[in-house]
Amino acid sequence: MVIGGLLAIGGGLIGHFVTHHLTSEREQSTRRRERLESLVKALYAHSQWLDDKRNSMIFRNEDHDAPSPLYEARMLQGLHFPELAEEILAVQKAQLPILEFISEQRIARMKDQNAWISSWSNEPYNEAYELYLLAIQATTHKCRKLLSAQPKS
C-alpha cells in the first residue's frame, strides 16, 4: 500500500513536470511566432508610411512627422532575432533613395512649383521602391523560414 501511494505521488509529480515543460515550450513558441508576425507587420506598415510620406510631402506640400514603423521592426529584430540583422539593414539601406527622392522633390517644388511640375518624373521613386520591396520580401521570406523551423504549438 505504501509503495502504491509512492508510485501515485511520483507519477503525479512527473506528470506535472512534463505538462509544465510542454506548456512552457508551447507558450515560448507562440510568443516567438507573435514577435515574428509583429516584425513583418511593422515592415508592411513602413511601406505604407513611405507612401504616406511621399503623398504628404510632395503632393500635398505638408510635413510628415509620423514616426517610422521601421523603428519597431529594428527593435524586435535587435531584441529577439539577431539572425535577421542583415535583412533589416538591407531594408534600411533600400529606404534611403526613397527618402532622398521625397526630400529632393519637396525642395524642388518649394523653389519653383511650375518648373517642378514640368520636370516631374516618378520613375526614380518607382525604381527605388522596387528594390525596397525586394528587401521587404527577402526579410519576410526569412521570417517565414524561421517560423516554419520552430516547433508547432
Order of alpha helices (4+ residues) and beta strands (2+ residues): alpha-alpha-alpha-alpha-alpha
